[in-house]
Amino acid sequence: MRYAIIGTGAAGFASIEAIRSLDKSGEIFMLGDDPHGFYSRPGLAYFLTGELADKSLFPKTREDYARLNFTYQKARVTKINRAEKFLLLDGKTPLPYDKLLIATGASALPLTIPGANFQGVVKLDHLEDARGILSFAKRGKTAVVVGGGITALELTEGLLARGVKVHYLLRGDRYWSNVLDEHESRIVEARLQEEGVTLHFHSELTEVIGKGGKVGGVRLLNGKTIKCDILAYAIGIKPRAELAQDAELALDRGILVNEFLQTNDPDIYSAGDVAQVYDPITGRSVLDSLWSPARDQGRVAGLNMAGQRKSYIKSAPFNVTRLAGLTTTIIGAVGHGRDEDIVGIARGDSETWRQLPDAIVAQGGFDINRVRILVGEKILIGAVVMGDQTLSAPLQKIIAQKVDITSVRDKLLARDAKIADVIVDFWSKHAAVA
């Protein structure tokens, strides 16, 4: 059996580990055009701030690769020939396959305003982008950051850590309005302002201005200009589905797959940011751009490719991130609608977060330690935990396991409820019984 994996990210690597757990002798080829192969995409934020060295981004050792016994080829796949079951590499070299996984990920949506190609316009898509940002930060004094969600804050924090003055543009009236509530947004904004970031609300870029092809400033829709040496943007991501489209695989916004991660071609699978995965519980196909689901999807795809019939059951989205230096955990459905700062889905985001939950909000703690839970009829639907993370593990389990919270529902919704105490007490009793 010959397996081909297009993509070197979390989903692709997890698929190889899964295949090898069942098939010790089949040939496995991993193909990708990222010069660095497999590394931690979430770690780039900490590389930017200087908290991680670049070698720490590579979690696997040479021994790990040798144990998995696969061939890595730095190559760009230019065509999938489904009829004859081969890939075309760099436009000329054919590579036959029996089972194929498309795990090409997603790429940052480009800026499409005049001057967007000037030197000093940067994004955070991969390691070379991060190195480029650090290079500009050595020479630059002022940066403008545009976009909503986690990546825009990663850019802001990274530039601040390198001594760059930052202006942060938000198209709406608050930060990440489709996931955070107003109080959570204001906590993040206040912390950014304390760090010296200048926030500009209701601001939209119309042009990058400069001389000799280098960034010198930006012009806004209201006519205002801001001088800067760097313009960093994070306005959403788009699944890299061009190969699949060319091969006439079924697409919506990503590559459509069933619960076994199979496309409409039974020998071709897809996982990670590029895959639009069917959720048998809700009956919907959704996009996730989170590290953990990518890894889980890759594992399930690999098992199915190697002959084990296994369904991917989407768990409640769970992400621990840092917003303006504040550890924040987001679980399940917590927000609503489309964020006007983000054109597509953002990195570190899940469409499930954006569903308007049929739930009542209970919240506690109004300084930087804060918890918000969304209470359904019998279960907790979602939660946001900012600051103290004591509750994040029990809340993740309660939400993921759909634990019946009827016995404490009234306590959670009582005026001035001590939510933390109620949750800790409930979970300790539930865990003891379970």
C-alpha positions in Angstrom: 0.0 0.0 0.0 1.3 3.5 -0.9 0.0 6.5 1.1 0.6 10.1 0.0 0.1 13.0 2.4 -0.1 16.5 0.9 0.8 19.0 3.7 3.3 19.0 6.5 1.1 20.4 9.4 -0.5 18.9 12.4 -3.1 16.9 10.4 -0.6 15.4 8.0 1.8 14.4 10.7 -0.9 12.8 12.9 -2.1 10.8 9.9 1.3 9.3 9.5 1.4 8.3 13.1 -2.0 6.7 12.8 -1.2 4.8 9.6 2.0 3.4 11.1 0.0 2.2 14.2 -1.8 -0.2 11.8 0.4 -0.6 8.8 4.1 -1.2 9.6 5.3 -1.8 6.0 3.3 0.4 3.6 5.1 3.2 1.9 4.3 6.7 3.1 5.2 9.9 1.3 4.8 13.4 2.9 4.8 16.2 0.4 4.9 19.9 1.1 6.3 23.2 -0.1 7.0 24.7 3.3 10.8 24.6 3.5 10.7 23.8 7.3 8.4 20.7 7.2 6.5 20.0 10.4 6.6 22.6 13.2 4.3 24.2 15.7 2.2 26.8 14.1 0.8 28.0 17.5 4.3 28.5 18.7 5.0 31.3 16.2 3.4 33.8 18.5 5.9 33.0 21.3 8.8 33.0 18.8 7.8 36.6 17.8 7.8 37.7 21.5 11.2 36.0 22.1 9.8 33.5 24.6 10.6 30.6 22.3 13.8 30.0 20.2 13.1 28.8 16.7 14.4 25.3 17.4 11.7 24.9 20.1 9.1 25.1 17.3 10.2 21.7 16.1 8.7 19.2 18.5 9.8 16.0 16.8 13.3 14.5 16.9 15.2 12.7 14.1 14.5 9.5 16.0 10.7 10.2 15.8 11.0 10.5 12.0 13.1 7.4 11.7 10.6 5.4 13.8 7.7 6.4 11.6 9.7 5.3 8.5 8.3 7.8 5.9 9.7 9.7 3.0 9.5 13.5 3.2 9.8 15.3 -0.1 10.0 19.1 -0.4 7.8 19.5 -3.5 4.8 21.3 -4.7 2.0 19.0 -5.8 0.6 20.6 -9.0 -2.0 18.1 -10.0 -4.0 15.2 -8.7 -4.8 12.6 -11.4 -7.8 10.7 -9.9 -8.4 8.4 -12.8 -4.8 7.0 -12.9 -4.2 7.7 -9.1 -1.0 9.7 -9.3 0.2 13.1 -8.2 2.3 15.5 -10.3 5.1 17.1 -8.4 6.5 20.4 -9.5 4.8 20.0 -12.8 6.8 17.1 -14.0 7.4 14.1 -11.6 4.6 11.6 -11.2 4.0 9.9 -7.8 1.5 7.0 -7.8 -0.7 6.5 -4.7 -3.2 4.1 -3.3 -4.6 6.3 -0.6 -4.3 10.1 -0.5 -4.7 12.7 2.2 -5.1 16.4 1.4 -4.0 18.3 4.4 -2.9 21.5 2.7 -4.2 23.8 5.5 -5.2 27.4 5.0 -3.4 30.6 4.0 -3.9 34.2 5.1 -6.3 36.2 3.1 -4.4 38.8 1.2 -4.7 42.6 1.5 -6.3 44.0 -1.7 -5.7 47.7 -1.3 -3.3 50.0 -3.1 0.3 49.5 -1.8 -0.4 46.1 -0.3 2.7 44.8 -2.0 5.0 47.4 -0.4 8.1 46.2 1.6 7.0 46.2 5.2 3.5 44.8 4.7 3.6 41.6 6.7 1.3 38.6 7.8 1.9 35.7 10.1 1.2 32.6 8.1 4.4 30.5 8.6 7.9 30.6 10.0 9.4 32.6 7.2 6.8 35.3 7.8 7.7 35.4 11.5 11.4 35.8 10.6 10.6 38.5 8.2 8.6 40.4 10.9 11.5 40.2 13.3 13.8 41.6 10.6 11.5 44.6 9.9 11.0 45.1 13.7 14.8 45.7 14.1 14.6 48.6 11.7 11.0 49.8 12.2 9.8 52.2 14.9 6.0 52.2 14.3 3.6 49.5 13.2 -0.1 49.5 12.3 -1.9 46.2 12.9 -5.2 45.4 11.3 -7.7 42.5 11.8 -9.7 40.8 14.5 -9.2 37.6 16.3 -6.2 35.9 17.8 -3.5 36.4 15.1 -3.9 40.2 15.1 -3.1 40.2 18.8 -0.2 37.9 18.3 1.2 40.4 15.8 0.5 43.2 18.2 2.2 41.5 21.2 5.2 40.4 19.1 5.9 43.8 17.7 5.5 45.4 21.2 8.0 42.9 22.6 10.5 44.1 20.0 10.1 47.7 21.0 7.9 48.8 18.2 5.1 51.4 18.8 1.8 49.8 17.7 -1.5 51.3 16.4 -4.3 48.7 16.3 -7.1 49.3 13.8 -10.6 47.7 14.5 -13.3 48.1 11.9 -16.1 47.7 14.6 -16.6 49.2 18.0 -14.8 46.5 20.0 -12.3 43.6 19.8 -13.4 40.2 18.5 -17.1 40.9 18.9 -18.4 37.6 17.5 -16.7 35.5 20.1 -16.2 37.7 23.2 -18.9 39.6 25.0 -18.5 43.4 25.5 -17.0 43.1 29.0 -14.3 40.5 27.7 -13.5 42.8 24.8 -13.0 45.8 27.1 -10.7 43.8 29.4 -8.5 42.9 26.4 -8.6 46.5 25.1 -7.7 48.0 28.5 -4.7 45.7 28.8 -3.5 46.6 25.3 -3.8 50.3 26.2 -1.8 49.8 29.4 0.9 48.2 27.3 1.0 51.3 25.1 -1.0 50.2 22.1 -3.1 53.0 20.5 -6.5 51.6 19.5 -8.5 53.0 16.6 -12.2 51.9 16.5 -14.4 52.2 13.4 -11.3 52.4 11.3 -10.8 50.9 7.8 -7.7 50.9 5.7 -8.0 52.2 2.2 -4.3 52.6 1.1 -0.7 51.9 2.0 1.4 55.0 1.4 5.1 55.2 1.1 8.2 55.9 -1.1 10.3 53.6 -3.2 8.0 50.6 -2.6 8.5 50.8 1.2 5.7 51.4 3.8 5.6 55.0 5.1 2.1 55.0 6.4 -1.5 54.1 5.9 -4.6 56.1 4.9 -8.0 55.3 6.5 -11.5 55.6 5.1 -12.1 58.7 7.1 -9.2 60.4 5.4 -6.8 60.2 8.4 -3.3 59.0 7.9 -1.0 57.2 10.3 2.8 57.2 9.8 4.4 53.7 10.2 7.2 51.5 8.9 5.3 48.2 9.2 1.8 47.2 8.3 0.8 43.8 9.8 -2.5 42.3 8.8 -4.6 39.3 9.9 -8.0 39.5 8.1 -8.9 35.9 8.0 -7.8 32.7 6.3 -8.9 30.7 3.3 -8.6 26.9 2.9 -6.0 25.9 0.3 -8.4 23.9 -1.8 -7.1 24.7 -5.3 -5.8 21.2 -5.9 -9.1 19.6 -4.9 -11.0 22.0 -7.0 -8.8 21.2 -10.0 -9.4 17.5 -9.3 -13.2 18.1 -9.2 -13.6 17.0 -5.7 -16.7 18.2 -3.8 -16.2 21.6 -2.3 -18.1 24.2 -0.4 -15.8 26.7 1.5 -13.4 23.8 2.2 -13.1 20.2 0.9 -16.3 18.4 1.9 -15.7 15.1 3.8 -17.9 12.6 5.5 -17.6 11.4 9.1 -14.7 9.1 8.0 -12.8 12.2 6.5 -13.4 10.8 3.0 -14.1 13.1 0.1 -16.4 12.1 -2.7 -13.5 10.0 -4.1 -13.3 7.0 -1.7 -9.5 6.8 -2.0 -8.9 10.5 -1.2 -9.3 12.0 2.4 -8.9 15.5 3.8 -8.2 16.8 7.3 -7.2 20.1 9.1 -7.9 23.7 8.1 -8.7 22.8 4.5 -11.4 20.2 5.3 -15.1 21.1 5.9 -16.0 18.2 8.2 -19.4 16.7 8.6 -20.6 16.6 12.2 -23.1 13.7 12.6 -24.5 15.2 15.8 -25.6 18.6 14.3 -25.8 17.4 10.7 -23.7 20.4 9.5 -20.3 20.6 7.8 -18.0 23.1 9.6 -14.6 24.6 9.3 -12.2 24.5 12.3 -8.8 26.2 12.3 -7.7 24.9 15.6 -4.6 22.8 16.2 -6.3 20.1 18.3 -9.1 19.3 15.8 -6.5 19.2 13.0 -4.5 16.6 14.9 -7.6 14.6 15.7 -8.9 14.7 12.2 -5.5 13.7 10.8 -5.4 10.7 13.2 -8.9 9.5 12.2 -8.1 10.0 8.5 -4.9 8.0 8.9 -6.7 5.1 10.6 -9.4 5.0 7.9 -6.8 5.1 5.1 -5.0 2.1 6.7 -8.3 0.1 6.8 -9.9 0.8 10.2 -13.4 2.2 9.9 -13.5 5.0 12.4 -15.8 8.0 12.6 -14.6 11.5 13.5 -16.9 12.9 16.2 -16.3 16.6 16.5 -15.8 17.4 20.2 -16.6 20.8 21.7 -14.1 23.3 20.4 -11.5 24.0 23.0 -8.6 26.6 22.8 -6.3 28.0 25.3 -4.8 31.2 24.0 -3.3 34.5 25.3 -5.2 37.7 24.7 -3.2 40.8 25.7 -1.1 38.7 28.0 -4.2 37.2 29.7 -4.6 33.4 29.5 -8.0 32.8 28.0 -9.8 29.5 27.4 -12.7 29.3 25.0 -14.9 26.2 25.0 -18.0 25.3 22.9 -20.5 27.9 21.5 -19.9 31.3 23.0 -20.6 34.0 20.5 -22.6 34.8 17.4 -22.5 35.9 13.8 -19.8 37.2 11.6 -17.1 39.5 13.0 -16.8 42.6 10.8 -13.0 42.7 11.4 -12.6 39.2 9.9 -13.5 38.4 6.3 -13.3 34.6 6.6 -12.6 32.3 9.5 -9.6 33.3 11.6 -6.7 31.2 12.8 -7.3 29.7 16.2 -11.1 30.0 15.6 -14.0 27.6 15.2 -17.3 28.1 13.5 -19.0 26.5 16.5 -17.9 29.4 18.6 -19.9 31.8 16.3 -23.2 30.0 16.7 -25.8 32.0 18.7 -26.4 29.5 21.5 -29.9 29.0 22.8 -28.7 29.6 26.3 -28.8 31.9 29.3 -25.5 33.7 30.2 -24.2 33.4 33.7 -21.0 35.3 34.6 -18.8 35.9 37.5 -15.7 38.0 38.4 -15.4 41.4 36.9 -11.7 42.1 37.1 -9.2 40.2 35.0 -10.3 36.8 36.5 -13.6 36.2 34.8 -15.8 33.3 33.8 -18.8 33.3 31.4 -20.9 30.2 30.9 -23.8 29.6 28.5 -26.4 27.5 30.3 -28.8 25.4 28.2 -31.8 23.5 29.4 -29.9 20.6 30.7 -26.2 21.1 29.7 -23.6 23.8 29.5 -23.2 24.9 25.9 -20.0 27.0 26.1 -17.6 28.9 28.4 -15.0 31.7 28.4 -12.5 31.6 31.2 -10.1 34.6 31.5 -7.2 34.9 33.9 -7.3 32.2 36.6 -7.7 28.8 34.8 -8.9 26.7 37.7 -12.2 26.2 36.1 -11.1 25.5 32.5 -10.4 21.8 32.9 -13.7 20.9 34.7 -15.7 23.1 32.3 -14.1 21.5 29.3 -15.2 18.0 30.6 -18.7 19.1 31.6 -19.3 20.7 28.1 -17.5 18.0 26.1 -19.3 15.1 27.9 -22.7 17.0 27.9 -23.0 16.4 31.6 -26.6 17.0 32.9 -26.4 20.1 35.1 -30.1 20.3 36.0 -29.3 19.8 39.7 -27.3 23.1 39.8 -28.9 25.1 37.0 -30.8 27.4 39.3 -27.7 28.0 41.5 -25.7 29.0 38.4 -28.4 31.4 37.3 -29.1 32.9 40.7 -28.3 36.6 41.1 -24.8 37.0 42.5 -24.1 33.3 42.1 -20.6 32.2 43.0 -20.2 30.3 39.8 -16.7 29.0 40.5 -17.8 27.5 43.8 -20.9 25.9 42.2 -18.9 24.4 39.3 -16.0 23.1 41.5 -18.5 21.5 43.9 -20.6 20.0 41.2 -17.7 18.6 39.3 -16.0 17.1 42.3 -19.3 15.2 43.1 -19.8 14.2 39.5 -16.3 13.0 39.1 -16.5 11.0 42.4 -19.7 9.3 41.2 -18.4 8.7 37.6 
